[in-house]
Amino acid sequence: MKIAMAQVLSTANPMHNLAIIRDYAKQAAAQDAKLVIFPEAMHICFGHSLTKIAEPLGGPWATLVKQLARDIGINVVVGMFTPGTAGHVRNTLLVTGPDVETHYDKIHLYDAFGFSESDTVTPGERPVQFVIDEVTFGLATCYDIRFPQLFTHHARQGALVNLVSASWGAGARKVEQWTSLAQARALDSTTFVLAVDQADPLSMGHEPKGSAPLGVGHSIAVGPLGEVLAQAGPAPELLVVELDLTEVVTAREQLPVLDNAVDL
């Protein structure tokens, strides 16, 4: 199965972001990708009011994403913001296209490195998997990648591939952490891990202001035994990887960590 990873830089303009999604989805479809994964916060980049922009999954922006996915004939994973509780929003991954219609609300909120996502975001309540062509995928958003139990849960529910959409915060050794965590989660779960980040604003000449996590790039595809299959640099880029899903079966025969795990 071919899967595209769209490392892009979203903006404060939802309609401009929609044009970015359309452009990269078309490029992915032209390369015969079945699915294209976009970063977290494609609706609007962090650092702007999320409550003003949040809308239901049936709202106008999400409806346009659904329409373009159907028109292009490709399945997409796109980060957006939906209404939460008590005036907050939910950090949502919309998954839509010819073969799938679902969503995931981010469970683990980024209250770390001086940023407090929980000030504005309602946490999700359940892990979500989806199926395309009999292949099960697990979903995760950014800070979720630091929590191995989510990835092993997806694997126990049949996932062969775990998808991560992120807007990773910059800082000392944060790129190294991102890469190491993606490899670790692949090894924990013996799944493919495809982790897609926002491009680094500096790569496009934009100087970030404030503490909002805007991305560092370096999107990465990792095999079930931790090998790096592809990795982007800091700038916008479309990676297309072709996964041999039988590698998961082989990996689990060689490294049966899911079977050997003991509840402590």
One Martini backbone bead per residue (centre of mass of N, CA, C, O) as a GRO file, in nm:
protein
  264
    1MET     BB    1   0.095   0.037   0.023
    2LYS     BB    2   0.037   0.372  -0.048
    3ILE     BB    3   0.175   0.652   0.141
    4ALA     BB    4   0.125   0.986   0.229
    5MET     BB    5   0.341   1.268   0.343
    6ALA     BB    6   0.241   1.600   0.446
    7GLN     BB    7   0.477   1.844   0.474
    8VAL     BB    8   0.355   2.137   0.617
    9LEU     BB    9   0.241   2.491   0.641
   10SER     BB   10   0.034   2.640   0.828
   11THR     BB   11  -0.213   2.891   0.887
   12ALA     BB   12  -0.448   3.155   0.969
   13ASN     BB   13  -0.591   3.041   0.695
   14PRO     BB   14  -0.823   2.809   0.617
   15MET     BB   15  -0.838   2.844   0.302
   16HIS     BB   16  -0.537   2.815   0.249
   17ASN     BB   17  -0.516   2.535   0.377
   18LEU     BB   18  -0.704   2.399   0.174
   19ALA     BB   19  -0.517   2.443  -0.070
   20ILE     BB   20  -0.287   2.271   0.040
   21ILE     BB   21  -0.443   2.008   0.058
   22ARG     BB   22  -0.520   1.987  -0.238
   23ASP     BB   23  -0.236   1.985  -0.362
   24TYR     BB   24  -0.120   1.733  -0.203
   25ALA     BB   25  -0.344   1.533  -0.277
   26LYS     BB   26  -0.288   1.538  -0.580
   27GLN     BB   27   0.003   1.441  -0.565
   28ALA     BB   28  -0.061   1.173  -0.424
   29ALA     BB   29  -0.255   1.057  -0.639
   30ALA     BB   30  -0.041   1.065  -0.875
   31GLN     BB   31   0.123   0.833  -0.686
   32ASP     BB   32  -0.096   0.618  -0.576
   33ALA     BB   33  -0.217   0.697  -0.318
   34LYS     BB   34  -0.449   0.601  -0.065
   35LEU     BB   35  -0.305   0.798   0.149
   36VAL     BB   36  -0.307   1.119   0.330
   37ILE     BB   37  -0.097   1.289   0.563
   38PHE     BB   38  -0.151   1.538   0.792
   39PRO     BB   39  -0.121   1.762   1.012
   40GLU     BB   40  -0.168   1.926   1.264
   41ALA     BB   41  -0.333   2.220   1.239
   42MET     BB   42  -0.482   2.281   0.945
   43HIS     BB   43  -0.703   2.483   1.007
   44ILE     BB   44  -0.501   2.615   1.227
   45CYS     BB   45  -0.255   2.758   1.364
   46PHE     BB   46  -0.084   2.804   1.617
   47GLY     BB   47  -0.142   3.123   1.795
   48HIS     BB   48  -0.455   3.112   1.774
   49SER     BB   49  -0.783   3.116   1.784
   50LEU     BB   50  -0.977   2.827   1.840
   51THR     BB   51  -1.269   2.907   1.921
   52LYS     BB   52  -1.336   3.077   1.659
   53ILE     BB   53  -1.278   2.817   1.450
   54ALA     BB   54  -1.448   2.613   1.554
   55GLU     BB   55  -1.610   2.308   1.427
   56PRO     BB   56  -1.796   2.087   1.309
   57LEU     BB   57  -1.789   1.805   1.108
   58GLY     BB   58  -2.040   1.961   0.941
   59GLY     BB   59  -1.892   2.194   0.858
   60PRO     BB   60  -1.752   2.387   0.613
   61TRP     BB   61  -1.455   2.294   0.623
   62ALA     BB   62  -1.498   1.988   0.646
   63THR     BB   63  -1.673   1.964   0.391
   64LEU     BB   64  -1.446   2.048   0.194
   65VAL     BB   65  -1.257   1.817   0.260
   66LYS     BB   66  -1.449   1.590   0.180
   67GLN     BB   67  -1.487   1.680  -0.115
   68LEU     BB   68  -1.190   1.670  -0.212
   69ALA     BB   69  -1.144   1.372  -0.152
   70ARG     BB   70  -1.360   1.270  -0.348
   71ASP     BB   71  -1.264   1.417  -0.607
   72ILE     BB   72  -0.967   1.289  -0.599
   73GLY     BB   73  -0.959   0.993  -0.462
   74ILE     BB   74  -0.872   1.033  -0.146
   75ASN     BB   75  -0.742   0.974   0.159
   76VAL     BB   76  -0.763   1.168   0.470
   77VAL     BB   77  -0.554   1.336   0.719
   78VAL     BB   78  -0.679   1.602   0.940
   79GLY     BB   79  -0.624   1.882   1.125
   80MET     BB   80  -0.857   2.005   1.377
   81PHE     BB   81  -1.136   2.204   1.523
   82THR     BB   82  -1.364   2.131   1.781
   83PRO     BB   83  -1.605   2.131   1.993
   84GLY     BB   84  -1.623   2.144   2.333
   85THR     BB   85  -1.598   2.215   2.666
   86ALA     BB   86  -1.627   2.500   2.838
   87GLY     BB   87  -1.512   2.666   2.572
   88HIS     BB   88  -1.369   2.454   2.431
   89VAL     BB   89  -1.172   2.232   2.243
   90ARG     BB   90  -1.091   1.998   1.989
   91ASN     BB   91  -0.830   1.782   1.886
   92THR     BB   92  -0.875   1.690   1.549
   93LEU     BB   93  -0.908   1.403   1.340
   94LEU     BB   94  -0.978   1.390   1.006
   95VAL     BB   95  -1.131   1.109   0.833
   96THR     BB   96  -1.141   1.100   0.471
   97GLY     BB   97  -1.323   0.942   0.193
   98PRO     BB   98  -1.398   0.673  -0.008
   99ASP     BB   99  -1.320   0.457   0.262
  100VAL     BB  100  -1.373   0.687   0.492
  101GLU     BB  101  -1.535   0.784   0.828
  102THR     BB  102  -1.370   0.974   1.079
  103HIS     BB  103  -1.247   1.035   1.425
  104TYR     BB  104  -1.000   1.209   1.644
  105ASP     BB  105  -0.940   1.282   1.985
  106LYS     BB  106  -0.714   1.406   2.172
  107ILE     BB  107  -0.586   1.277   2.471
  108HIS     BB  108  -0.297   1.401   2.498
  109LEU     BB  109  -0.200   1.687   2.653
  110TYR     BB  110   0.014   1.975   2.605
  111ASP     BB  111   0.175   1.992   2.924
  112ALA     BB  112   0.465   2.135   2.811
  113PHE     BB  113   0.726   2.337   2.771
  114GLY     BB  114   0.520   2.591   2.855
  115PHE     BB  115   0.258   2.442   2.755
  116SER     BB  116  -0.124   2.467   2.768
  117GLU     BB  117  -0.365   2.290   2.624
  118SER     BB  118  -0.584   2.262   2.860
  119ASP     BB  119  -0.686   2.566   2.847
  120THR     BB  120  -0.847   2.493   2.541
  121VAL     BB  121  -0.866   2.168   2.570
  122THR     BB  122  -1.044   1.878   2.515
  123PRO     BB  123  -1.026   1.563   2.579
  124GLY     BB  124  -1.025   1.266   2.477
  125GLU     BB  125  -1.183   0.919   2.526
  126ARG     BB  126  -1.073   0.752   2.260
  127PRO     BB  127  -0.960   0.529   2.066
  128VAL     BB  128  -0.873   0.507   1.705
  129GLN     BB  129  -0.980   0.314   1.429
  130PHE     BB  130  -0.915   0.210   1.083
  131VAL     BB  131  -1.027   0.092   0.749
  132ILE     BB  132  -0.826  -0.010   0.457
  133ASP     BB  133  -0.814  -0.274   0.274
  134GLU     BB  134  -0.792  -0.450   0.551
  135VAL     BB  135  -0.642  -0.214   0.700
  136THR     BB  136  -0.523  -0.119   1.014
  137PHE     BB  137  -0.548   0.196   1.184
  138GLY     BB  138  -0.383   0.423   1.393
  139LEU     BB  139  -0.429   0.709   1.612
  140ALA     BB  140  -0.231   1.019   1.647
  141THR     BB  141  -0.126   1.318   1.849
  142CYS     BB  142   0.172   1.410   1.903
  143TYR     BB  143   0.200   1.369   2.233
  144ASP     BB  144   0.112   1.069   2.207
  145ILE     BB  145   0.406   0.956   2.132
  146ARG     BB  146   0.482   0.934   2.457
  147PHE     BB  147   0.255   0.683   2.460
  148PRO     BB  148   0.270   0.346   2.426
  149GLN     BB  149  -0.022   0.237   2.494
  150LEU     BB  150  -0.163   0.340   2.239
  151PHE     BB  151  -0.001   0.162   2.032
  152THR     BB  152  -0.062  -0.116   2.159
  153HIS     BB  153  -0.362  -0.096   2.141
  154HIS     BB  154  -0.384  -0.084   1.838
  155ALA     BB  155  -0.243  -0.355   1.787
  156ARG     BB  156  -0.460  -0.525   1.951
  157GLN     BB  157  -0.681  -0.412   1.727
  158GLY     BB  158  -0.498  -0.466   1.439
  159ALA     BB  159  -0.273  -0.281   1.385
  160LEU     BB  160  -0.014  -0.202   1.130
  161VAL     BB  161  -0.068   0.117   1.151
  162ASN     BB  162   0.069   0.424   1.271
  163LEU     BB  163  -0.062   0.754   1.305
  164VAL     BB  164   0.101   1.085   1.303
  165SER     BB  165  -0.005   1.408   1.400
  166ALA     BB  166   0.185   1.724   1.391
  167SER     BB  167   0.302   2.015   1.613
  168TRP     BB  168   0.610   2.049   1.691
  169GLY     BB  169   0.807   2.157   1.929
  170ALA     BB  170   1.059   2.352   1.976
  171GLY     BB  171   1.407   2.264   2.063
  172ALA     BB  172   1.611   2.097   2.247
  173ARG     BB  173   1.623   1.788   2.093
  174LYS     BB  174   1.339   1.754   1.944
  175VAL     BB  175   1.413   1.596   1.689
  176GLU     BB  176   1.535   1.352   1.834
  177GLN     BB  177   1.281   1.277   1.988
  178TRP     BB  178   1.094   1.230   1.750
  179THR     BB  179   1.257   1.000   1.621
  180SER     BB  180   1.280   0.811   1.869
  181LEU     BB  181   0.975   0.779   1.924
  182ALA     BB  182   0.895   0.650   1.656
  183GLN     BB  183   1.077   0.402   1.691
  184ALA     BB  184   0.969   0.306   1.964
  185ARG     BB  185   0.668   0.264   1.879
  186ALA     BB  186   0.727   0.050   1.671
  187LEU     BB  187   0.857  -0.152   1.872
  188ASP     BB  188   0.626  -0.177   2.078
  189SER     BB  189   0.402  -0.261   1.827
  190THR     BB  190   0.486  -0.375   1.558
  191THR     BB  191   0.470  -0.118   1.360
  192PHE     BB  192   0.398   0.114   1.159
  193VAL     BB  193   0.533   0.456   1.155
  194LEU     BB  194   0.362   0.764   1.067
  195ALA     BB  195   0.517   1.086   1.102
  196VAL     BB  196   0.357   1.411   1.082
  197ASP     BB  197   0.480   1.732   1.033
  198GLN     BB  198   0.535   2.037   1.053
  199ALA     BB  199   0.699   2.263   0.922
  200ASP     BB  200   0.958   2.474   0.945
  201PRO     BB  201   0.937   2.808   0.953
  202LEU     BB  202   1.243   2.872   0.893
  203SER     BB  203   1.240   2.734   0.602
  204MET     BB  204   1.039   3.005   0.516
  205GLY     BB  205   1.123   3.273   0.688
  206HIS     BB  206   0.982   3.223   0.971
  207GLU     BB  207   0.946   3.385   1.279
  208PRO     BB  208   0.878   3.278   1.571
  209LYS     BB  209   0.619   3.345   1.820
  210GLY     BB  210   0.639   3.231   2.106
  211SER     BB  211   0.512   2.894   2.230
  212ALA     BB  212   0.400   2.780   1.988
  213PRO     BB  213   0.355   2.483   1.815
  214LEU     BB  214   0.483   2.470   1.463
  215GLY     BB  215   0.736   2.301   1.402
  216VAL     BB  216   1.028   2.082   1.255
  217GLY     BB  217   0.972   1.848   1.094
  218HIS     BB  218   1.088   1.533   1.014
  219SER     BB  219   0.935   1.333   0.886
  220ILE     BB  220   0.843   0.975   0.955
  221ALA     BB  221   0.929   0.639   0.855
  222VAL     BB  222   0.860   0.325   1.025
  223GLY     BB  223   0.935   0.019   1.100
  224PRO     BB  224   0.864  -0.267   1.305
  225LEU     BB  225   1.205  -0.259   1.373
  226GLY     BB  226   1.295   0.068   1.352
  227GLU     BB  227   1.331   0.145   1.065
  228VAL     BB  228   1.421   0.388   0.841
  229LEU     BB  229   1.249   0.469   0.539
  230ALA     BB  230   1.183   0.785   0.589
  231GLN     BB  231   1.296   1.142   0.566
  232ALA     BB  232   1.264   1.461   0.631
  233GLY     BB  233   1.312   1.774   0.651
  234PRO     BB  234   1.217   2.105   0.732
  235ALA     BB  235   1.067   2.128   0.475
  236PRO     BB  236   0.851   2.109   0.251
  237GLU     BB  237   0.700   1.775   0.188
  238LEU     BB  238   0.658   1.474  -0.013
  239LEU     BB  239   0.596   1.154   0.105
  240VAL     BB  240   0.630   0.822  -0.046
  241VAL     BB  241   0.519   0.508   0.075
  242GLU     BB  242   0.581   0.154   0.056
  243LEU     BB  243   0.406  -0.105   0.211
  244ASP     BB  244   0.499  -0.415   0.364
  245LEU     BB  245   0.276  -0.584   0.565
  246THR     BB  246   0.436  -0.855   0.616
  247GLU     BB  247   0.646  -0.732   0.817
  248VAL     BB  248   0.471  -0.757   1.069
  249VAL     BB  249   0.460  -1.061   1.089
  250THR     BB  250   0.765  -1.106   1.107
  251ALA     BB  251   0.819  -0.928   1.354
  252ARG     BB  252   0.625  -1.092   1.550
  253GLU     BB  253   0.793  -1.351   1.531
  254GLN     BB  254   1.071  -1.223   1.630
  255LEU     BB  255   0.897  -0.991   1.818
  256PRO     BB  256   0.675  -1.083   2.083
  257VAL     BB  257   0.577  -0.834   2.274
  258LEU     BB  258   0.268  -0.864   2.288
  259ASP     BB  259   0.278  -1.160   2.407
  260ASN     BB  260   0.506  -1.102   2.648
  261ALA     BB  261   0.343  -0.927   2.806
  262VAL     BB  262   0.310  -0.795   3.144
  263ASP     BB  263   0.105  -0.740   3.402
  264LEU     BB  264   0.188  -0.510   3.684
   0.00000   0.00000   0.00000
